[in-house]
């Protein structure tokens, strides 16, 4: 993706901001929660 977007940092930051806004409006929306899952259920990576 960094090859596609020369301003990768800005694009990534904007995506995170939009996801956070949507999660604030619809915190139980499966479309938002399914890709992330529940971090408490995932063992830490090493």
Rosetta constraint file for C-alpha pairs under 8 A:
AtomPair CA 1 CA 5 HARMONIC 6.28 0.50
AtomPair CA 1 CA 8 HARMONIC 7.65 0.50
AtomPair CA 2 CA 6 HARMONIC 6.34 0.50
AtomPair CA 2 CA 7 HARMONIC 7.92 0.50
AtomPair CA 2 CA 8 HARMONIC 5.62 0.50
AtomPair CA 5 CA 11 HARMONIC 7.52 0.50
AtomPair CA 7 CA 11 HARMONIC 6.39 0.50
AtomPair CA 8 CA 12 HARMONIC 6.02 0.50
AtomPair CA 9 CA 13 HARMONIC 6.08 0.50
AtomPair CA 10 CA 14 HARMONIC 6.11 0.50
AtomPair CA 11 CA 15 HARMONIC 6.22 0.50
AtomPair CA 12 CA 16 HARMONIC 6.31 0.50
AtomPair CA 13 CA 17 HARMONIC 6.23 0.50
AtomPair CA 14 CA 18 HARMONIC 6.22 0.50
AtomPair CA 15 CA 19 HARMONIC 6.23 0.50
AtomPair CA 16 CA 20 HARMONIC 6.14 0.50
AtomPair CA 17 CA 21 HARMONIC 6.23 0.50
AtomPair CA 18 CA 22 HARMONIC 6.18 0.50
AtomPair CA 19 CA 23 HARMONIC 6.03 0.50
AtomPair CA 19 CA 32 HARMONIC 7.72 0.50
AtomPair CA 20 CA 24 HARMONIC 6.16 0.50
AtomPair CA 21 CA 25 HARMONIC 6.47 0.50
AtomPair CA 22 CA 26 HARMONIC 6.03 0.50
AtomPair CA 22 CA 27 HARMONIC 7.58 0.50
AtomPair CA 23 CA 27 HARMONIC 4.57 0.50
AtomPair CA 23 CA 28 HARMONIC 7.78 0.50
AtomPair CA 23 CA 29 HARMONIC 7.66 0.50
AtomPair CA 23 CA 32 HARMONIC 6.80 0.50
AtomPair CA 27 CA 32 HARMONIC 7.74 0.50
AtomPair CA 27 CA 33 HARMONIC 7.86 0.50
AtomPair CA 28 CA 32 HARMONIC 7.75 0.50
AtomPair CA 28 CA 33 HARMONIC 7.03 0.50
AtomPair CA 29 CA 33 HARMONIC 6.39 0.50
AtomPair CA 30 CA 34 HARMONIC 5.39 0.50
AtomPair CA 31 CA 35 HARMONIC 7.31 0.50
AtomPair CA 32 CA 36 HARMONIC 7.40 0.50
AtomPair CA 33 CA 37 HARMONIC 5.78 0.50
AtomPair CA 33 CA 38 HARMONIC 7.96 0.50
AtomPair CA 38 CA 42 HARMONIC 6.96 0.50
